[in-house]
Amino acid sequence: LLLCDRIADNYLLLDIGWDRTGRVHSVVLHLRIIEEKIWIEFDGTEGGIALELLELEVPKSDIVLGFIRPKSRHLTDFSVA
């Protein structure tokens, strides 16, 4: 299920349904757009959405790894905020 809040620029991909073990309800991906930067709040994808964005030629300076503590973001090649 894809949830898009275009007014607040909040985007979620949810895995909802049933599997062999029972009910499935989880966030796969959570992105926000803040001040023209893509904030990756959660990434449960196999390959990583940041790599896919780079393949689409989104500059690293426009991607924030929001799931990393602010004081540690400078250790990545991506934007700190």
PyMOL commands that set and color helices and strands:
alter all, ss='L'
color gray80, all
select helices_A, chain A and resi 49-55+60-62+70-75
alter helices_A, ss='H'
color red, helices_A
select strands_A, chain A and resi 2-5+10-19+22-34+37-43+63-65
alter strands_A, ss='S'
color yellow, strands_A
deselect
rebuild
show_as cartoon
